[in-house]
């Protein structure tokens, strides 16, 4: 059975100075442009299609097999480095934007750059307003986080924004309900897995596969092909982390994560 692997990226860098400019807690998810370009070329060589993100918005239609490229947060390298590499290969990707980072946080896109992504055939989605974990928020703050970020995106882009991903993959039933009420019709999470070739279920977040700086070419291609054994191993690791998060809570988990990485604590 053909399946769809949704690949999750973050920032890219072309030089060592650019790598060091990325926040230390984000560097495990940062890839060199050489690695990213090689991964795109590996997909082409293996005849694995890269689907357009809007194909998933056709609710009721079967999921096409292949891969979908997504980027979280809105790092400036999305526009400066990823976009040219995608355009060279006539590919499209889905960029999830944290709206309070735009034009405010060093190293992240300006609104002009976000608009350029949309104008150049990319799809822009929501990723919250401040990147706080949505399931940790009380109802009023949760509604503000989702509604203000969604309204800002649609105002800046002058187009409908239908897709979003949950910061840190954290959500609960309230988050799902309010996200749908806000106007998002397709939700993405961070659970490990691939989609079978059947209709997209709009009620639950779609699984994704995180691409890290340590992801080998062999693992990347196994993800792209939705290799069952590889996904089962990745799911086991992900499930162990999920249980730790539930046991000690999001805040303490990320304090521990930051301590292991040797950097000051902040949400990744």
C-alpha positions, 0 to 999 in steps of 0.5 A, spaced: 500 500 500 502 506 498 503 511 504 504 518 505 510 520 509 510 528 512 517 530 513 518 535 518 524 540 518 526 547 521 532 551 519 537 550 514 544 553 514 549 554 509 555 556 513 558 555 520 557 562 522 549 561 520 549 554 524 552 557 530 547 563 529 541 558 530 539 558 537 543 552 541 536 548 543 534 548 535 541 546 532 539 538 533 533 540 528 538 544 523 540 541 517 546 544 512 543 546 505 548 541 502 544 535 506 537 538 504 539 539 497 542 531 497 535 529 500 531 532 495 535 529 490 535 522 493 527 523 492 528 524 485 533 519 484 528 514 487 522 517 483 518 518 490 513 524 488 513 530 493 506 532 493 503 539 493 501 541 500 494 543 498 493 536 495 491 534 503 486 540 503 481 536 498 478 532 504 474 526 501 480 525 496 485 519 497 491 521 500 497 521 494 503 516 496 510 520 496 512 525 501 510 532 503 515 537 506 513 541 512 517 546 516 516 549 523 517 556 526 518 560 520 526 561 521 529 566 516 533 560 512 526 558 510 525 563 505 533 565 504 535 558 503 530 553 503 525 556 498 531 557 492 533 550 493 525 548 492 524 552 486 530 549 483 527 543 483 520 545 482 517 543 488 513 546 494 513 545 501 508 547 507 511 552 512 508 553 519 509 560 521 509 562 529 506 569 528 510 573 534 516 571 531 516 574 525 519 581 524 521 580 532 525 575 533 532 575 530 534 570 525 526 569 523 522 571 517 520 578 516 513 579 513 515 580 506 519 573 506 513 570 509 509 573 503 514 571 498 513 564 500 506 564 499 507 568 492 512 563 490 507 557 490 509 555 497 503 554 502 503 557 509 500 555 515 499 556 522 504 554 528 501 559 534 502 566 536 508 565 541 510 557 540 507 556 547 505 549 548 497 550 547 495 544 551 498 547 557 494 554 556 487 556 560 481 556 555 482 564 554 489 564 552 488 558 548 483 561 544 487 568 543 493 564 541 490 560 535 485 566 533 490 572 533 495 568 529 490 565 524 487 572 523 494 575 522 496 570 517 490 571 513 491 579 514 498 579 512 497 574 506 490 576 504 488 568 503 485 563 506 490 559 511 487 552 512 493 548 515 496 548 522 501 544 526 501 544 534 508 547 537 511 541 540 506 537 538 502 538 544 494 538 544 488 536 547 481 535 545 480 543 547 485 545 542 482 540 536 476 543 537 478 551 538 483 550 532 477 547 527 472 553 530 478 558 528 478 556 521 483 550 520 481 544 516 487 540 517 491 539 523 498 536 523 502 534 530 508 531 531 507 523 532 511 519 528 508 515 523 505 515 515 499 516 512 495 510 508 493 512 501 486 513 504 481 519 505 484 524 510 481 524 517 480 532 518 478 530 526 485 528 528 492 531 527 496 528 522 503 524 524 510 527 521 517 524 521 522 529 524 528 530 520 534 532 524 541 533 523 543 526 525 538 523 520 542 519 515 541 518 508 539 511 509 534 513 515 531 519 511 530 514 505 526 509 509 522 515 512 520 517 505 518 510 503 514 509 510 519 503 511 515 499 517 521 496 521 524 503 521 517 507 523 516 502 528 523 503 531 522 511 531 515 510 534 518 506 540 523 512 541 517 517 541 512 513 545 518 513 551 519 520 550 511 521 550 510 517 557 516 521 560 513 528 558 506 526 561 510 523 567 514 530 569 510 535 565 512 539 559 516 544 563 520 539 567 521 535 560 524 541 557 528 543 562 531 536 562 532 537 555 535 543 555 540 541 561 542 535 556 543 539 551 547 544 555 543 550 553 539 555 557 532 552 558 527 555 553 521 551 548 524 548 542 
